Structures are given as C-alpha cells and as structure tokens.
Amino acid sequence: MYSHEVGIVKPDPRVFALTAERLGVRPHEVLFLDDVEGHVLAARAAGWQAVLHTSTPESVAEMEQVLAQAGGLPKASS
C-alpha cells in the first residue's frame, strides 16, 4: 500500500488498520519491520508485531524469534 495513494502516512494509526483490512488479516497476524522507532511503536499500538531494524542480522534474528513464538517457524537451536 502506498501512502500517496491512500493519503495516510505512518505513524497515523489509520494506515495500520487500513493495511490489515486490505490484506484481510487481523492486526496480530502482521509482522512489521521499520527503521523508524515511532513507526514501530505505532504499529505495536495498532496490535501488530513489530521489529525495529537496526542491522540485517539482528532484524532477521528478532523476526525469526517473533515468528517462532507465534508458531510460524521452528525455534532455532543454539
């Protein structure tokens, strides 16, 4: 979804609700990645799972952890 097409930008809560609606998913089913902390906090407030991107390895690891906790991926072995 493009903000210029819908006229709503992050961190406006309406953009998160509209995105979930258009995807046909419930908010808790969304995993969101962004490098702007305010956007991540807004996504979480909207009920989304959200990860703040700091580096690719850290973001991938955190997203895998979120998915594993949700039952979407097997937990990585240490």
NUBANU-957037 format. One record per residue (C-alpha): residue number from 1; residue in one letter; x, y, z. Coordinates in nm, 3 decimals, always signed. Layout:
<rs>
NUM, A, X, Y, Z
...
</rs>
This chain:
<rs>
1, M, +0.000, +0.000, +0.000
2, Y, +0.136, +0.340, -0.094
3, S, +0.071, +0.633, +0.138
4, H, +0.040, +0.874, -0.154
5, E, -0.245, +0.663, -0.293
6, V, -0.445, +0.643, +0.031
7, G, -0.349, +0.982, +0.176
8, I, -0.240, +0.839, +0.512
9, V, +0.117, +0.804, +0.634
10, K, +0.289, +0.628, +0.921
11, P, +0.259, +0.667, +1.216
12, D, -0.111, +0.751, +1.172
13, P, -0.298, +0.453, +1.325
14, R, -0.542, +0.452, +1.033
15, V, -0.271, +0.337, +0.794
16, F, -0.213, +0.023, +1.001
17, A, -0.585, -0.055, +1.026
18, L, -0.638, +0.002, +0.653
19, T, -0.339, -0.213, +0.561
20, A, -0.458, -0.506, +0.774
21, E, -0.807, -0.469, +0.633
22, R, -0.683, -0.470, +0.273
23, L, -0.463, -0.772, +0.342
24, G, -0.758, -0.950, +0.501
25, V, -0.569, -1.023, +0.822
26, R, -0.611, -0.940, +1.189
27, P, -0.359, -0.694, +1.330
28, H, -0.178, -0.952, +1.545
29, E, -0.111, -1.155, +1.229
30, V, +0.114, -0.883, +1.083
31, L, +0.491, -0.871, +1.133
32, F, +0.619, -0.523, +1.054
33, L, +0.980, -0.411, +1.011
34, D, +1.085, -0.046, +1.002
35, D, +1.392, +0.160, +1.086
36, V, +1.192, +0.442, +1.245
37, E, +1.114, +0.381, +1.612
38, G, +0.796, +0.591, +1.602
39, H, +0.657, +0.376, +1.321
40, V, +0.736, +0.057, +1.512
41, L, +0.571, +0.191, +1.828
42, A, +0.263, +0.296, +1.628
43, A, +0.242, -0.048, +1.467
44, R, +0.260, -0.216, +1.807
45, A, -0.010, +0.019, +1.937
46, A, -0.224, -0.095, +1.643
47, G, -0.179, -0.456, +1.756
48, W, +0.089, -0.556, +1.507
49, Q, +0.404, -0.748, +1.584
50, A, +0.682, -0.502, +1.503
51, V, +1.061, -0.504, +1.492
52, L, +1.287, -0.201, +1.486
53, H, +1.551, -0.253, +1.216
54, T, +1.900, -0.187, +1.344
55, S, +2.100, -0.427, +1.127
56, T, +2.008, -0.709, +0.894
57, P, +2.138, -0.992, +1.115
58, E, +1.970, -0.850, +1.427
59, S, +1.642, -0.780, +1.248
60, V, +1.630, -1.126, +1.091
61, A, +1.702, -1.289, +1.427
62, E, +1.434, -1.086, +1.603
63, M, +1.177, -1.154, +1.330
64, E, +1.256, -1.526, +1.343
65, Q, +1.206, -1.518, +1.720
66, V, +0.867, -1.345, +1.683
67, L, +0.759, -1.600, +1.422
68, A, +0.880, -1.893, +1.633
69, Q, +0.685, -1.766, +1.934
70, A, +0.377, -1.734, +1.716
71, G, +0.421, -2.089, +1.589
72, G, +0.526, -1.975, +1.241
73, L, +0.882, -2.108, +1.247
74, P, +1.062, -2.376, +1.440
75, K, +1.284, -2.231, +1.713
76, A, +1.648, -2.205, +1.613
77, S, +1.882, -2.432, +1.802
78, S, +2.161, -2.269, +1.999
</rs>
